[in-house]
Amino acid sequence: MSREIPIIDLAPFRNGGPADRKPVAAEVARACETHGFLVVSGHGMPAAPGAALHDAGLRFFDLSLAEKLRVRRPRDDQNRGYIP
């Protein structure tokens, strides 16, 4: 089964009033409930920091396993850190 990842424009939420925000919030909720994730546009974030974050992520996953394990998740009930 193939499903498209929802792409949601946040500009109406950021720039509009309550009547503009409600449909965007409903779209985000629907995407989270049906897909578990989404892609956002119109967020107002400059492209450079996003590109730098993407590059840092790629560099991290290029590290050796031993290096990645230095930031391993501390406990199974914590949602932070590397999970091999």
PDB file of N, CA, C and O in Angstrom:
ATOM      1  N   MET A   1       0.835  -1.165   0.000  1.00  0.00           N
ATOM      2  CA  MET A   1       0.000   0.000   0.000  1.00  0.00           C
ATOM      3  C   MET A   1       0.893   1.245   0.000  1.00  0.00           C
ATOM      4  O   MET A   1       1.830   1.338   0.793  1.00  0.00           O
ATOM      5  N   SER A   2       0.612   2.169  -0.859  1.00  0.00           N
ATOM      6  CA  SER A   2       1.387   3.398  -0.946  1.00  0.00           C
ATOM      7  C   SER A   2       0.492   4.582  -0.590  1.00  0.00           C
ATOM      8  O   SER A   2      -0.609   4.726  -1.120  1.00  0.00           O
ATOM      9  N   ARG A   3       0.981   5.421   0.312  1.00  0.00           N
ATOM     10  CA  ARG A   3       0.250   6.630   0.681  1.00  0.00           C
ATOM     11  C   ARG A   3       1.177   7.813   0.548  1.00  0.00           C
ATOM     12  O   ARG A   3       2.375   7.720   0.815  1.00  0.00           O
ATOM     13  N   GLU A   4       0.616   8.910   0.139  1.00  0.00           N
ATOM     14  CA  GLU A   4       1.393  10.137   0.026  1.00  0.00           C
ATOM     15  C   GLU A   4       1.517  10.788   1.396  1.00  0.00           C
ATOM     16  O   GLU A   4       0.577  10.776   2.189  1.00  0.00           O
ATOM     17  N   ILE A   5       2.679  11.351   1.661  1.00  0.00           N
ATOM     18  CA  ILE A   5       2.888  12.080   2.903  1.00  0.00           C
ATOM     19  C   ILE A   5       2.156  13.413   2.790  1.00  0.00           C
ATOM     20  O   ILE A   5       2.351  14.142   1.818  1.00  0.00           O
ATOM     21  N   PRO A   6       1.318  13.741   3.770  1.00  0.00           N
ATOM     22  CA  PRO A   6       0.606  15.019   3.705  1.00  0.00           C
ATOM     23  C   PRO A   6       1.575  16.194   3.806  1.00  0.00           C
ATOM     24  O   PRO A   6       2.479  16.191   4.642  1.00  0.00           O
ATOM     25  N   ILE A   7       1.384  17.190   2.959  1.00  0.00           N
ATOM     26  CA  ILE A   7       2.143  18.435   3.008  1.00  0.00           C
ATOM     27  C   ILE A   7       1.157  19.521   3.413  1.00  0.00           C
ATOM     28  O   ILE A   7       0.174  19.770   2.715  1.00  0.00           O
ATOM     29  N   ILE A   8       1.425  20.164   4.541  1.00  0.00           N
ATOM     30  CA  ILE A   8       0.488  21.135   5.090  1.00  0.00           C
ATOM     31  C   ILE A   8       1.146  22.512   5.151  1.00  0.00           C
ATOM     32  O   ILE A   8       2.236  22.676   5.698  1.00  0.00           O
ATOM     33  N   ASP A   9       0.465  23.481   4.585  1.00  0.00           N
ATOM     34  CA  ASP A   9       0.928  24.867   4.556  1.00  0.00           C
ATOM     35  C   ASP A   9       0.536  25.545   5.862  1.00  0.00           C
ATOM     36  O   ASP A   9      -0.651  25.679   6.158  1.00  0.00           O
ATOM     37  N   LEU A  10       1.523  25.972   6.646  1.00  0.00           N
ATOM     38  CA  LEU A  10       1.264  26.628   7.917  1.00  0.00           C
ATOM     39  C   LEU A  10       1.065  28.135   7.793  1.00  0.00           C
ATOM     40  O   LEU A  10       0.737  28.793   8.781  1.00  0.00           O
ATOM     41  N   ALA A  11       1.258  28.693   6.597  1.00  0.00           N
ATOM     42  CA  ALA A  11       1.149  30.144   6.431  1.00  0.00           C
ATOM     43  C   ALA A  11      -0.197  30.691   6.892  1.00  0.00           C
ATOM     44  O   ALA A  11      -0.213  31.718   7.571  1.00  0.00           O
ATOM     45  N   PRO A  12      -1.331  30.064   6.564  1.00  0.00           N
ATOM     46  CA  PRO A  12      -2.594  30.613   7.068  1.00  0.00           C
ATOM     47  C   PRO A  12      -2.678  30.606   8.596  1.00  0.00           C
ATOM     48  O   PRO A  12      -3.295  31.491   9.189  1.00  0.00           O
ATOM     49  N   PHE A  13      -2.064  29.619   9.226  1.00  0.00           N
ATOM     50  CA  PHE A  13      -2.055  29.560  10.687  1.00  0.00           C
ATOM     51  C   PHE A  13      -1.189  30.687  11.245  1.00  0.00           C
ATOM     52  O   PHE A  13      -1.574  31.361  12.200  1.00  0.00           O
ATOM     53  N   ARG A  14      -0.027  30.882  10.647  1.00  0.00           N
ATOM     54  CA  ARG A  14       0.912  31.894  11.124  1.00  0.00           C
ATOM     55  C   ARG A  14       0.412  33.304  10.883  1.00  0.00           C
ATOM     56  O   ARG A  14       0.618  34.187  11.716  1.00  0.00           O
ATOM     57  N   ASN A  15      -0.242  33.525   9.753  1.00  0.00           N
ATOM     58  CA  ASN A  15      -0.574  34.880   9.323  1.00  0.00           C
ATOM     59  C   ASN A  15      -2.041  35.252   9.498  1.00  0.00           C
ATOM     60  O   ASN A  15      -2.398  36.424   9.378  1.00  0.00           O
ATOM     61  N   GLY A  16      -2.883  34.283   9.775  1.00  0.00           N
ATOM     62  CA  GLY A  16      -4.314  34.557   9.834  1.00  0.00           C
ATOM     63  C   GLY A  16      -4.861  34.636  11.239  1.00  0.00           C
ATOM     64  O   GLY A  16      -4.128  34.609  12.227  1.00  0.00           O
ATOM     65  N   GLY A  17      -6.165  34.733  11.293  1.00  0.00           N
ATOM     66  CA  GLY A  17      -6.868  34.783  12.563  1.00  0.00           C
ATOM     67  C   GLY A  17      -7.407  33.412  12.925  1.00  0.00           C
ATOM     68  O   GLY A  17      -7.072  32.417  12.283  1.00  0.00           O
ATOM     69  N   PRO A  18      -8.247  33.361  13.960  1.00  0.00           N
ATOM     70  CA  PRO A  18      -8.797  32.076  14.427  1.00  0.00           C
ATOM     71  C   PRO A  18      -9.511  31.281  13.337  1.00  0.00           C
ATOM     72  O   PRO A  18      -9.403  30.055  13.295  1.00  0.00           O
ATOM     73  N   ALA A  19     -10.231  31.960  12.464  1.00  0.00           N
ATOM     74  CA  ALA A  19     -10.947  31.241  11.393  1.00  0.00           C
ATOM     75  C   ALA A  19      -9.980  30.596  10.411  1.00  0.00           C
ATOM     76  O   ALA A  19     -10.309  29.582   9.795  1.00  0.00           O
ATOM     77  N   ASP A  20      -8.795  31.170  10.259  1.00  0.00           N
ATOM     78  CA  ASP A  20      -7.782  30.608   9.361  1.00  0.00           C
ATOM     79  C   ASP A  20      -7.006  29.484  10.028  1.00  0.00           C
ATOM     80  O   ASP A  20      -6.540  28.562   9.358  1.00  0.00           O
ATOM     81  N   ARG A  21      -6.867  29.559  11.336  1.00  0.00           N
ATOM     82  CA  ARG A  21      -6.057  28.588  12.073  1.00  0.00           C
ATOM     83  C   ARG A  21      -6.767  27.256  12.255  1.00  0.00           C
ATOM     84  O   ARG A  21      -6.131  26.203  12.220  1.00  0.00           O
ATOM     85  N   LYS A  22      -8.056  27.294  12.447  1.00  0.00           N
ATOM     86  CA  LYS A  22      -8.792  26.063  12.744  1.00  0.00           C
ATOM     87  C   LYS A  22      -8.648  25.001  11.646  1.00  0.00           C
ATOM     88  O   LYS A  22      -8.386  23.844  11.976  1.00  0.00           O
ATOM     89  N   PRO A  23      -8.806  25.337  10.358  1.00  0.00           N
ATOM     90  CA  PRO A  23      -8.641  24.303   9.322  1.00  0.00           C
ATOM     91  C   PRO A  23      -7.216  23.736   9.254  1.00  0.00           C
ATOM     92  O   PRO A  23      -7.027  22.548   8.994  1.00  0.00           O
ATOM     93  N   VAL A  24      -6.222  24.593   9.490  1.00  0.00           N
ATOM     94  CA  VAL A  24      -4.833  24.118   9.472  1.00  0.00           C
ATOM     95  C   VAL A  24      -4.614  23.151  10.631  1.00  0.00           C
ATOM     96  O   VAL A  24      -4.003  22.096  10.458  1.00  0.00           O
ATOM     97  N   ALA A  25      -5.109  23.509  11.804  1.00  0.00           N
ATOM     98  CA  ALA A  25      -4.973  22.625  12.968  1.00  0.00           C
ATOM     99  C   ALA A  25      -5.666  21.293  12.706  1.00  0.00           C
ATOM    100  O   ALA A  25      -5.158  20.245  13.104  1.00  0.00           O
ATOM    101  N   ALA A  26      -6.816  21.321  12.044  1.00  0.00           N
ATOM    102  CA  ALA A  26      -7.534  20.086  11.724  1.00  0.00           C
ATOM    103  C   ALA A  26      -6.731  19.229  10.747  1.00  0.00           C
ATOM    104  O   ALA A  26      -6.706  18.005  10.873  1.00  0.00           O
ATOM    105  N   GLU A  27      -6.074  19.863   9.776  1.00  0.00           N
ATOM    106  CA  GLU A  27      -5.238  19.115   8.822  1.00  0.00           C
ATOM    107  C   GLU A  27      -4.064  18.446   9.535  1.00  0.00           C
ATOM    108  O   GLU A  27      -3.742  17.288   9.269  1.00  0.00           O
ATOM    109  N   VAL A  28      -3.429  19.190  10.444  1.00  0.00           N
ATOM    110  CA  VAL A  28      -2.297  18.632  11.197  1.00  0.00           C
ATOM    111  C   VAL A  28      -2.771  17.450  12.040  1.00  0.00           C
ATOM    112  O   VAL A  28      -2.122  16.404  12.068  1.00  0.00           O
ATOM    113  N   ALA A  29      -3.893  17.615  12.720  1.00  0.00           N
ATOM    114  CA  ALA A  29      -4.429  16.526  13.545  1.00  0.00           C
ATOM    115  C   ALA A  29      -4.736  15.301  12.698  1.00  0.00           C
ATOM    116  O   ALA A  29      -4.403  14.181  13.085  1.00  0.00           O
ATOM    117  N   ARG A  30      -5.366  15.501  11.549  1.00  0.00           N
ATOM    118  CA  ARG A  30      -5.716  14.389  10.659  1.00  0.00           C
ATOM    119  C   ARG A  30      -4.452  13.671  10.178  1.00  0.00           C
ATOM    120  O   ARG A  30      -4.411  12.441  10.143  1.00  0.00           O
ATOM    121  N   ALA A  31      -3.428  14.437   9.808  1.00  0.00           N
ATOM    122  CA  ALA A  31      -2.176  13.831   9.338  1.00  0.00           C
ATOM    123  C   ALA A  31      -1.522  13.013  10.447  1.00  0.00           C
ATOM    124  O   ALA A  31      -1.025  11.913  10.204  1.00  0.00           O
ATOM    125  N   CYS A  32      -1.524  13.547  11.653  1.00  0.00           N
ATOM    126  CA  CYS A  32      -0.913  12.829  12.778  1.00  0.00           C
ATOM    127  C   CYS A  32      -1.691  11.563  13.114  1.00  0.00           C
ATOM    128  O   CYS A  32      -1.101  10.535  13.449  1.00  0.00           O
ATOM    129  N   GLU A  33      -3.004  11.639  13.023  1.00  0.00           N
ATOM    130  CA  GLU A  33      -3.843  10.492  13.367  1.00  0.00           C
ATOM    131  C   GLU A  33      -3.815   9.403  12.298  1.00  0.00           C
ATOM    132  O   GLU A  33      -3.911   8.220  12.623  1.00  0.00           O
ATOM    133  N   THR A  34      -3.687   9.783  11.040  1.00  0.00           N
ATOM    134  CA  THR A  34      -3.758   8.788   9.964  1.00  0.00           C
ATOM    135  C   THR A  34      -2.398   8.335   9.456  1.00  0.00           C
ATOM    136  O   THR A  34      -2.243   7.184   9.048  1.00  0.00           O
ATOM    137  N   HIS A  35      -1.402   9.231   9.476  1.00  0.00           N
ATOM    138  CA  HIS A  35      -0.082   8.896   8.935  1.00  0.00           C
ATOM    139  C   HIS A  35       0.998   8.819  10.017  1.00  0.00           C
ATOM    140  O   HIS A  35       1.959   8.059   9.897  1.00  0.00           O
ATOM    141  N   GLY A  36       0.827   9.610  11.062  1.00  0.00           N
ATOM    142  CA  GLY A  36       1.844   9.652  12.102  1.00  0.00           C
ATOM    143  C   GLY A  36       2.918  10.678  11.860  1.00  0.00           C
ATOM    144  O   GLY A  36       3.780  10.882  12.715  1.00  0.00           O
ATOM    145  N   PHE A  37       2.889  11.326  10.724  1.00  0.00           N
ATOM    146  CA  PHE A  37       3.853  12.377  10.425  1.00  0.00           C
ATOM    147  C   PHE A  37       3.350  13.204   9.257  1.00  0.00           C
ATOM    148  O   PHE A  37       2.368  12.846   8.607  1.00  0.00           O
ATOM    149  N   LEU A  38       4.033  14.321   8.990  1.00  0.00           N
ATOM    150  CA  LEU A  38       3.645  15.216   7.909  1.00  0.00           C
ATOM    151  C   LEU A  38       4.835  16.070   7.514  1.00  0.00           C
ATOM    152  O   LEU A  38       5.845  16.119   8.217  1.00  0.00           O
ATOM    153  N   VAL A  39       4.703  16.732   6.397  1.00  0.00           N
ATOM    154  CA  VAL A  39       5.682  17.714   5.938  1.00  0.00           C
ATOM    155  C   VAL A  39       5.000  19.064   6.024  1.00  0.00           C
ATOM    156  O   VAL A  39       3.847  19.207   5.616  1.00  0.00           O
ATOM    157  N   VAL A  40       5.705  20.058   6.553  1.00  0.00           N
ATOM    158  CA  VAL A  40       5.112  21.386   6.639  1.00  0.00           C
ATOM    159  C   VAL A  40       5.798  22.343   5.674  1.00  0.00           C
ATOM    160  O   VAL A  40       7.006  22.269   5.450  1.00  0.00           O
ATOM    161  N   SER A  41       5.005  23.236   5.112  1.00  0.00           N
ATOM    162  CA  SER A  41       5.520  24.344   4.314  1.00  0.00           C
ATOM    163  C   SER A  41       4.950  25.615   4.922  1.00  0.00           C
ATOM    164  O   SER A  41       4.087  25.555   5.797  1.00  0.00           O
ATOM    165  N   GLY A  42       5.420  26.742   4.471  1.00  0.00           N
ATOM    166  CA  GLY A  42       4.914  28.007   4.983  1.00  0.00           C
ATOM    167  C   GLY A  42       5.200  28.221   6.450  1.00  0.00           C
ATOM    168  O   GLY A  42       4.467  28.941   7.129  1.00  0.00           O
ATOM    169  N   HIS A  43       6.270  27.598   6.954  1.00  0.00           N
ATOM    170  CA  HIS A  43       6.600  27.674   8.377  1.00  0.00           C
ATOM    171  C   HIS A  43       7.380  28.911   8.741  1.00  0.00           C
ATOM    172  O   HIS A  43       7.470  29.255   9.920  1.00  0.00           O
ATOM    173  N   GLY A  44       7.951  29.596   7.758  1.00  0.00           N
ATOM    174  CA  GLY A  44       8.694  30.815   8.016  1.00  0.00           C
ATOM    175  C   GLY A  44      10.149  30.621   8.384  1.00  0.00           C
ATOM    176  O   GLY A  44      10.868  31.596   8.607  1.00  0.00           O
ATOM    177  N   MET A  45      10.588  29.394   8.451  1.00  0.00           N
ATOM    178  CA  MET A  45      11.994  29.130   8.790  1.00  0.00           C
ATOM    179  C   MET A  45      12.854  29.352   7.561  1.00  0.00           C
ATOM    180  O   MET A  45      12.536  28.835   6.489  1.00  0.00           O
ATOM    181  N   PRO A  46      13.948  30.117   7.690  1.00  0.00           N
ATOM    182  CA  PRO A  46      14.839  30.293   6.553  1.00  0.00           C
ATOM    183  C   PRO A  46      15.428  28.947   6.103  1.00  0.00           C
ATOM    184  O   PRO A  46      15.568  28.025   6.908  1.00  0.00           O
ATOM    185  N   ALA A  47      15.761  28.846   4.842  1.00  0.00           N
ATOM    186  CA  ALA A  47      16.258  27.583   4.288  1.00  0.00           C
ATOM    187  C   ALA A  47      17.625  27.184   4.854  1.00  0.00           C
ATOM    188  O   ALA A  47      17.889  25.995   5.029  1.00  0.00           O
ATOM    189  N   ALA A  48      18.492  28.151   5.140  1.00  0.00           N
ATOM    190  CA  ALA A  48      19.866  27.832   5.563  1.00  0.00           C
ATOM    191  C   ALA A  48      19.933  26.997   6.838  1.00  0.00           C
ATOM    192  O   ALA A  48      20.647  25.994   6.845  1.00  0.00           O
ATOM    193  N   PRO A  49      19.231  27.350   7.922  1.00  0.00           N
ATOM    194  CA  PRO A  49      19.315  26.498   9.112  1.00  0.00           C
ATOM    195  C   PRO A  49      18.768  25.090   8.867  1.00  0.00           C
ATOM    196  O   PRO A  49      19.297  24.120   9.410  1.00  0.00           O
ATOM    197  N   GLY A  50      17.728  24.973   8.066  1.00  0.00           N
ATOM    198  CA  GLY A  50      17.184  23.652   7.757  1.00  0.00           C
ATOM    199  C   GLY A  50      18.181  22.808   6.988  1.00  0.00           C
ATOM    200  O   GLY A  50      18.330  21.615   7.251  1.00  0.00           O
ATOM    201  N   ALA A  51      18.863  23.430   6.036  1.00  0.00           N
ATOM    202  CA  ALA A  51      19.877  22.710   5.261  1.00  0.00           C
ATOM    203  C   ALA A  51      21.041  22.301   6.152  1.00  0.00           C
ATOM    204  O   ALA A  51      21.571  21.198   6.014  1.00  0.00           O
ATOM    205  N   ALA A  52      21.443  23.180   7.067  1.00  0.00           N
ATOM    206  CA  ALA A  52      22.542  22.858   7.984  1.00  0.00           C
ATOM    207  C   ALA A  52      22.148  21.694   8.896  1.00  0.00           C
ATOM    208  O   ALA A  52      22.966  20.815   9.169  1.00  0.00           O
ATOM    209  N   LEU A  53      20.907  21.686   9.365  1.00  0.00           N
ATOM    210  CA  LEU A  53      20.429  20.585  10.213  1.00  0.00           C
ATOM    211  C   LEU A  53      20.417  19.274   9.440  1.00  0.00           C
ATOM    212  O   LEU A  53      20.826  18.238   9.965  1.00  0.00           O
ATOM    213  N   HIS A  54      19.954  19.314   8.201  1.00  0.00           N
ATOM    214  CA  HIS A  54      19.937  18.119   7.349  1.00  0.00           C
ATOM    215  C   HIS A  54      21.353  17.589   7.153  1.00  0.00           C
ATOM    216  O   HIS A  54      21.592  16.388   7.278  1.00  0.00           O
ATOM    217  N   ASP A  55      22.286  18.480   6.849  1.00  0.00           N
ATOM    218  CA  ASP A  55      23.684  18.075   6.647  1.00  0.00           C
ATOM    219  C   ASP A  55      24.275  17.466   7.921  1.00  0.00           C
ATOM    220  O   ASP A  55      25.005  16.477   7.855  1.00  0.00           O
ATOM    221  N   ALA A  56      23.960  18.056   9.082  1.00  0.00           N
ATOM    222  CA  ALA A  56      24.464  17.518  10.351  1.00  0.00           C
ATOM    223  C   ALA A  56      23.922  16.110  10.584  1.00  0.00           C
ATOM    224  O   ALA A  56      24.643  15.233  11.059  1.00  0.00           O
ATOM    225  N   GLY A  57      22.655  15.898  10.249  1.00  0.00           N
ATOM    226  CA  GLY A  57      22.072  14.564  10.397  1.00  0.00           C
ATOM    227  C   GLY A  57      22.769  13.545   9.516  1.00  0.00           C
ATOM    228  O   GLY A  57      23.064  12.433   9.956  1.00  0.00           O
ATOM    229  N   LEU A  58      23.033  13.924   8.269  1.00  0.00           N
ATOM    230  CA  LEU A  58      23.734  13.013   7.363  1.00  0.00           C
ATOM    231  C   LEU A  58      25.139  12.693   7.874  1.00  0.00           C
ATOM    232  O   LEU A  58      25.589  11.549   7.809  1.00  0.00           O
ATOM    233  N   ARG A  59      25.824  13.720   8.382  1.00  0.00           N
ATOM    234  CA  ARG A  59      27.181  13.484   8.917  1.00  0.00           C
ATOM    235  C   ARG A  59      27.128  12.554  10.133  1.00  0.00           C
ATOM    236  O   ARG A  59      27.998  11.700  10.304  1.00  0.00           O
ATOM    237  N   PHE A  60      26.097  12.725  10.981  1.00  0.00           N
ATOM    238  CA  PHE A  60      25.980  11.857  12.153  1.00  0.00           C
ATOM    239  C   PHE A  60      25.839  10.401  11.725  1.00  0.00           C
ATOM    240  O   PHE A  60      26.525   9.532  12.264  1.00  0.00           O
ATOM    241  N   PHE A  61      24.966  10.123  10.771  1.00  0.00           N
ATOM    242  CA  PHE A  61      24.730   8.736  10.384  1.00  0.00           C
ATOM    243  C   PHE A  61      25.880   8.149   9.567  1.00  0.00           C
ATOM    244  O   PHE A  61      25.927   6.939   9.344  1.00  0.00           O
ATOM    245  N   ASP A  62      26.795   8.988   9.124  1.00  0.00           N
ATOM    246  CA  ASP A  62      28.012   8.497   8.481  1.00  0.00           C
ATOM    247  C   ASP A  62      29.076   8.089   9.496  1.00  0.00           C
ATOM    248  O   ASP A  62      30.069   7.462   9.126  1.00  0.00           O
ATOM    249  N   LEU A  63      28.885   8.435  10.774  1.00  0.00           N
ATOM    250  CA  LEU A  63      29.859   8.077  11.807  1.00  0.00           C
ATOM    251  C   LEU A  63      29.889   6.563  12.014  1.00  0.00           C
ATOM    252  O   LEU A  63      28.972   5.847  11.612  1.00  0.00           O
ATOM    253  N   SER A  64      30.946   6.101  12.640  1.00  0.00           N
ATOM    254  CA  SER A  64      31.038   4.671  12.973  1.00  0.00           C
ATOM    255  C   SER A  64      30.005   4.344  14.050  1.00  0.00           C
ATOM    256  O   SER A  64      29.536   5.229  14.766  1.00  0.00           O
ATOM    257  N   LEU A  65      29.662   3.076  14.151  1.00  0.00           N
ATOM    258  CA  LEU A  65      28.706   2.648  15.170  1.00  0.00           C
ATOM    259  C   LEU A  65      29.209   3.018  16.563  1.00  0.00           C
ATOM    260  O   LEU A  65      28.431   3.471  17.403  1.00  0.00           O
ATOM    261  N   ALA A  66      30.490   2.831  16.811  1.00  0.00           N
ATOM    262  CA  ALA A  66      31.055   3.152  18.127  1.00  0.00           C
ATOM    263  C   ALA A  66      30.838   4.626  18.477  1.00  0.00           C
ATOM    264  O   ALA A  66      30.515   4.959  19.617  1.00  0.00           O
ATOM    265  N   GLU A  67      31.018   5.498  17.495  1.00  0.00           N
ATOM    266  CA  GLU A  67      30.820   6.926  17.748  1.00  0.00           C
ATOM    267  C   GLU A  67      29.342   7.241  17.993  1.00  0.00           C
ATOM    268  O   GLU A  67      29.016   8.030  18.879  1.00  0.00           O
ATOM    269  N   LYS A  68      28.455   6.633  17.219  1.00  0.00           N
ATOM    270  CA  LYS A  68      27.019   6.881  17.411  1.00  0.00           C
ATOM    271  C   LYS A  68      26.552   6.360  18.763  1.00  0.00           C
ATOM    272  O   LYS A  68      25.682   6.965  19.389  1.00  0.00           O
ATOM    273  N   LEU A  69      27.116   5.249  19.223  1.00  0.00           N
ATOM    274  CA  LEU A  69      26.713   4.672  20.502  1.00  0.00           C
ATOM    275  C   LEU A  69      27.096   5.549  21.686  1.00  0.00           C
ATOM    276  O   LEU A  69      26.593   5.347  22.791  1.00  0.00           O
ATOM    277  N   ARG A  70      27.975   6.515  21.474  1.00  0.00           N
ATOM    278  CA  ARG A  70      28.333   7.450  22.549  1.00  0.00           C
ATOM    279  C   ARG A  70      27.130   8.299  22.955  1.00  0.00           C
ATOM    280  O   ARG A  70      27.093   8.830  24.065  1.00  0.00           O
ATOM    281  N   VAL A  71      26.158   8.428  22.076  1.00  0.00           N
ATOM    282  CA  VAL A  71      24.946   9.204  22.385  1.00  0.00           C
ATOM    283  C   VAL A  71      23.713   8.298  22.362  1.00  0.00           C
ATOM    284  O   VAL A  71      22.612   8.727  22.016  1.00  0.00           O
ATOM    285  N   ARG A  72      23.927   7.044  22.737  1.00  0.00           N
ATOM    286  CA  ARG A  72      22.841   6.060  22.763  1.00  0.00           C
ATOM    287  C   ARG A  72      21.744   6.490  23.739  1.00  0.00           C
ATOM    288  O   ARG A  72      22.009   7.172  24.729  1.00  0.00           O
ATOM    289  N   ARG A  73      20.530   6.087  23.447  1.00  0.00           N
ATOM    290  CA  ARG A  73      19.389   6.377  24.314  1.00  0.00           C
ATOM    291  C   ARG A  73      19.698   5.843  25.712  1.00  0.00           C
ATOM    292  O   ARG A  73      20.051   4.673  25.862  1.00  0.00           O
ATOM    293  N   PRO A  74      19.567   6.697  26.747  1.00  0.00           N
ATOM    294  CA  PRO A  74      19.943   6.275  28.098  1.00  0.00           C
ATOM    295  C   PRO A  74      19.113   5.105  28.630  1.00  0.00           C
ATOM    296  O   PRO A  74      19.658   4.184  29.237  1.00  0.00           O
ATOM    297  N   ARG A  75      17.813   5.139  28.405  1.00  0.00           N
ATOM    298  CA  ARG A  75      16.927   4.069  28.887  1.00  0.00           C
ATOM    299  C   ARG A  75      15.855   3.829  27.836  1.00  0.00           C
ATOM    300  O   ARG A  75      15.576   4.701  27.012  1.00  0.00           O
ATOM    301  N   ASP A  76      15.258   2.650  27.867  1.00  0.00           N
ATOM    302  CA  ASP A  76      14.224   2.316  26.883  1.00  0.00           C
ATOM    303  C   ASP A  76      12.997   3.212  26.963  1.00  0.00           C
ATOM    304  O   ASP A  76      12.280   3.363  25.974  1.00  0.00           O
ATOM    305  N   ASP A  77      12.743   3.810  28.127  1.00  0.00           N
ATOM    306  CA  ASP A  77      11.559   4.654  28.265  1.00  0.00           C
ATOM    307  C   ASP A  77      11.843   6.129  27.969  1.00  0.00           C
ATOM    308  O   ASP A  77      10.990   6.983  28.211  1.00  0.00           O
ATOM    309  N   GLN A  78      13.025   6.430  27.453  1.00  0.00           N
ATOM    310  CA  GLN A  78      13.383   7.808  27.098  1.00  0.00           C
ATOM    311  C   GLN A  78      13.469   7.922  25.578  1.00  0.00           C
ATOM    312  O   GLN A  78      14.053   7.072  24.907  1.00  0.00           O
ATOM    313  N   ASN A  79      12.890   8.964  25.065  1.00  0.00           N
ATOM    314  CA  ASN A  79      12.868   9.159  23.616  1.00  0.00           C
ATOM    315  C   ASN A  79      13.890  10.216  23.195  1.00  0.00           C
ATOM    316  O   ASN A  79      13.548  11.248  22.617  1.00  0.00           O
ATOM    317  N   ARG A  80      15.112   9.933  23.494  1.00  0.00           N
ATOM    318  CA  ARG A  80      16.204  10.789  23.017  1.00  0.00           C
ATOM    319  C   ARG A  80      17.430   9.903  22.873  1.00  0.00           C
ATOM    320  O   ARG A  80      17.542   8.860  23.518  1.00  0.00           O
ATOM    321  N   GLY A  81      18.340  10.333  22.019  1.00  0.00           N
ATOM    322  CA  GLY A  81      19.559   9.581  21.818  1.00  0.00           C
ATOM    323  C   GLY A  81      19.464   8.636  20.640  1.00  0.00           C
ATOM    324  O   GLY A  81      18.394   8.430  20.068  1.00  0.00           O
ATOM    325  N   TYR A  82      20.589   8.074  20.295  1.00  0.00           N
ATOM    326  CA  TYR A  82      20.694   7.155  19.152  1.00  0.00           C
ATOM    327  C   TYR A  82      20.134   5.790  19.522  1.00  0.00           C
ATOM    328  O   TYR A  82      20.409   5.273  20.605  1.00  0.00           O
ATOM    329  N   ILE A  83      19.365   5.221  18.644  1.00  0.00           N
ATOM    330  CA  ILE A  83      18.823   3.866  18.819  1.00  0.00           C
ATOM    331  C   ILE A  83      19.346   3.018  17.676  1.00  0.00           C
ATOM    332  O   ILE A  83      18.923   3.202  16.534  1.00  0.00           O
ATOM    333  N   PRO A  84      20.269   2.078  17.958  1.00  0.00           N
ATOM    334  CA  PRO A  84      20.846   1.281  16.873  1.00  0.00           C
ATOM    335  C   PRO A  84      19.816   0.327  16.260  1.00  0.00           C
ATOM    336  O   PRO A  84      20.138  -0.416  15.333  1.00  0.00           O
TER     337      PRO A  84
END
